[in-house]
Amino acid sequence: MKRKVPTVTMLPHSDACERNKEPILEVLRKEFAGRTHVLEVGSGTGQHAVHFALAMPELVWQPSETAEAMPGLRRRIFREGPKNLRAPVELDVTRLPWDVRKVDAVFTANTLHIMHWPQVEAFFANLPAVARPGTVLAIYGPFRYGGRYTSESNASFDEMLHAQDRDSGIRDFEAVDSLARKAGFAFVADHRMPANNQVLVWRLA
């Protein structure tokens, strides 16, 4: 009689996360200094959450995702996550209330160009409800400045995004900063990153 071989469920994987996690970590070590609780919006595969929580054990890291991405995220967090990495919560930025405790840091990567603009507006408008005074907001991804792309590859990437979903696309820094200011966040830093990306940083008054 043959023995049954246990089925190993593969974890979701992003090559981009593996490439960018160390450069992002270098920025977050500086910008999140003195913070205690981080909400990550749109944790995706969970690679960033695990890596950053392991590297910054002084932070309680709260991952989140939409319902359809939760199964894979849960598997990674439960299989690889350290003690300071919380169980992931389901979060739709347009639906209130967000099921998270008050935090003093927020991180999101490669989400604003996937969200539709009303979702981007909701993300910023709803942040203050879960943010303590002085909360640091760090957003990673590609941006345009004054309507101009930072590279030809970003222009091509934006064209591809629009072809897949006409309501997605690389966002203008000025439009995003306007939403942040309306939510009470003041712009403090723009870190240039590899592969024509940025980490933009705001702080809540």
C-alpha positions as CSV (number, residue, x, y, z in Angstrom):
1,M,0.0,0.0,0.0
2,K,1.4,3.4,-1.1
3,R,1.9,6.1,1.5
4,K,0.1,9.3,0.8
5,V,2.5,12.2,0.3
6,P,1.3,15.4,2.1
7,T,0.3,18.1,-0.2
8,V,2.5,21.2,0.2
9,T,0.7,24.4,-0.6
10,M,3.0,26.9,-2.3
11,L,3.2,30.4,-0.9
12,P,2.4,33.3,-3.2
13,H,5.6,35.0,-4.4
14,S,6.6,38.3,-5.9
15,D,10.1,38.7,-7.5
16,A,9.7,42.5,-7.2
17,C,9.2,42.2,-3.4
18,E,12.4,40.2,-3.1
19,R,14.3,42.8,-5.1
20,N,13.0,45.9,-3.3
21,K,12.6,44.8,0.3
22,E,16.1,45.7,1.4
23,P,16.1,49.2,-0.2
24,I,12.7,49.9,1.4
25,L,13.8,48.5,4.7
26,E,16.7,51.0,4.8
27,V,14.3,53.9,4.4
28,L,11.8,52.5,6.9
29,R,14.4,52.0,9.6
30,K,15.0,55.8,9.5
31,E,11.4,57.0,8.9
32,F,9.8,54.6,11.4
33,A,12.3,55.3,14.2
34,G,10.4,55.7,17.4
35,R,7.2,54.2,16.1
36,T,5.5,51.3,17.8
37,H,2.6,50.0,15.7
38,V,2.5,49.8,11.9
39,L,-0.5,49.2,9.6
40,E,0.5,47.8,6.2
41,V,-2.3,48.4,3.7
42,G,-2.3,45.9,0.8
43,S,0.2,43.3,2.1
44,G,0.0,41.2,-1.0
45,T,2.1,38.1,-0.7
46,G,3.2,39.0,2.8
47,Q,6.9,39.0,1.8
48,H,7.4,42.6,2.9
49,A,5.5,42.1,6.2
50,V,7.6,39.1,7.2
51,H,10.9,40.7,6.2
52,F,10.2,44.0,7.9
53,A,8.8,42.5,11.0
54,L,11.8,40.3,11.4
55,A,14.2,43.2,10.8
56,M,12.4,45.6,13.1
57,P,11.3,43.5,16.1
58,E,10.6,46.7,18.1
59,L,7.5,47.3,15.8
60,V,4.2,45.6,16.0
61,W,3.4,45.0,12.3
62,Q,-0.3,44.7,11.2
63,P,-0.7,43.3,7.7
64,S,-4.0,43.7,5.8
65,E,-5.5,42.8,2.4
66,T,-8.8,42.6,0.5
67,A,-10.8,39.4,0.8
68,E,-9.6,37.7,-2.4
69,A,-5.9,38.0,-1.4
70,M,-6.3,36.9,2.2
71,P,-5.8,33.1,1.9
72,G,-2.2,33.3,0.5
73,L,-1.3,36.1,2.9
74,R,-2.6,34.1,5.9
75,R,-0.5,31.1,4.9
76,R,2.7,33.1,4.8
77,I,2.1,35.0,8.0
78,F,1.2,31.9,10.0
79,R,4.1,29.9,8.4
80,E,6.9,32.5,8.5
81,G,5.8,35.4,10.7
82,P,7.6,36.4,13.9
83,K,5.8,37.2,17.2
84,N,5.6,40.9,16.4
85,L,3.7,40.2,13.1
86,R,0.0,40.2,13.8
87,A,-2.5,38.0,12.0
88,P,-3.7,39.7,8.8
89,V,-7.0,41.5,8.8
90,E,-9.4,42.0,5.9
91,L,-9.4,45.7,4.8
92,D,-11.3,47.4,2.0
93,V,-10.2,51.1,2.1
94,T,-13.6,52.3,1.0
95,R,-15.5,50.5,3.9
96,L,-15.7,51.8,7.4
97,P,-14.8,51.2,10.1
98,W,-11.3,49.7,9.4
99,D,-10.9,46.7,11.7
100,V,-7.5,47.8,13.1
101,R,-6.3,49.3,16.3
102,K,-4.8,52.8,16.4
103,V,-1.3,53.0,14.9
104,D,1.5,55.5,14.6
105,A,2.9,54.3,11.3
106,V,1.3,53.3,8.0
107,F,3.1,51.6,5.0
108,T,1.8,50.6,1.6
109,A,3.6,49.4,-1.5
110,N,2.6,49.3,-5.1
111,T,-1.1,50.0,-4.3
112,L,-2.0,53.5,-5.5
113,H,-1.5,52.7,-9.2
114,I,-3.6,49.6,-8.8
115,M,-6.5,51.3,-6.9
116,H,-9.0,53.3,-8.8
117,W,-8.9,57.0,-7.9
118,P,-12.0,56.9,-5.6
119,Q,-10.2,54.2,-3.7
120,V,-7.1,56.3,-3.4
121,E,-9.3,59.2,-2.1
122,A,-10.9,56.8,0.4
123,F,-7.5,55.6,1.6
124,F,-6.4,59.0,2.6
125,A,-9.7,60.2,3.8
126,N,-10.1,57.2,6.2
127,L,-6.5,57.1,7.5
128,P,-7.0,59.7,10.3
129,A,-9.6,57.4,12.0
130,V,-6.9,54.8,12.8
131,A,-3.9,57.2,13.1
132,R,-2.4,58.6,16.3
133,P,-1.0,62.2,16.3
134,G,2.5,62.1,14.7
135,T,1.7,59.0,12.6
136,V,4.2,58.5,9.8
137,L,2.9,57.5,6.4
138,A,5.3,55.8,3.9
139,I,4.2,55.0,0.4
140,Y,6.3,53.0,-2.1
141,G,5.8,53.0,-5.8
142,P,6.1,54.9,-9.1
143,F,4.9,58.5,-9.4
144,R,4.7,61.3,-11.9
145,Y,5.8,64.8,-11.1
146,G,4.2,67.7,-12.9
147,G,2.5,65.2,-15.2
148,R,5.9,63.9,-16.3
149,Y,7.2,60.3,-15.8
150,T,10.5,59.7,-14.1
151,S,11.6,57.3,-16.9
152,E,10.5,55.8,-20.2
153,S,10.0,52.4,-18.5
154,N,7.4,54.0,-16.1
155,A,5.6,55.5,-19.1
156,S,5.5,52.1,-20.7
157,F,4.3,50.5,-17.4
158,D,1.5,53.1,-17.1
159,E,0.4,52.3,-20.6
160,M,0.2,48.7,-19.7
161,L,-1.8,49.5,-16.6
162,H,-4.3,51.5,-18.6
163,A,-4.6,48.7,-21.1
164,Q,-5.5,46.2,-18.3
165,D,-7.7,48.6,-16.4
166,R,-8.4,52.1,-17.7
167,D,-9.0,53.4,-14.1
168,S,-5.7,52.3,-12.8
169,G,-2.4,54.1,-13.5
170,I,0.6,55.9,-12.1
171,R,-0.5,58.8,-9.9
172,D,0.7,62.4,-9.9
173,F,2.6,63.3,-6.8
174,E,0.8,66.6,-6.6
175,A,-2.6,65.0,-6.6
176,V,-1.6,62.5,-4.0
177,D,0.0,65.1,-1.8
178,S,-3.2,67.2,-2.0
179,L,-5.2,64.3,-0.6
180,A,-2.6,63.7,2.1
181,R,-2.8,67.4,3.1
182,K,-6.6,67.3,3.3
183,A,-6.3,64.4,5.7
184,G,-3.9,66.4,7.9
185,F,-0.6,64.8,6.7
186,A,2.4,67.1,6.0
187,F,4.9,66.0,3.4
188,V,8.4,65.4,4.8
189,A,10.5,63.3,2.4
190,D,10.9,61.8,-1.1
191,H,13.4,58.9,-1.3
192,R,14.5,57.8,-4.7
193,M,14.5,54.1,-5.0
194,P,15.8,51.5,-7.5
195,A,13.8,50.7,-10.6
196,N,12.4,54.3,-10.9
197,N,10.3,54.1,-7.8
198,Q,10.0,56.3,-4.7
199,V,9.2,56.1,-1.0
200,L,7.1,59.2,-0.2
201,V,6.7,60.1,3.5
202,W,4.2,62.2,5.3
203,R,3.5,62.9,9.0
204,L,0.2,63.6,10.7
205,A,0.1,66.7,12.7
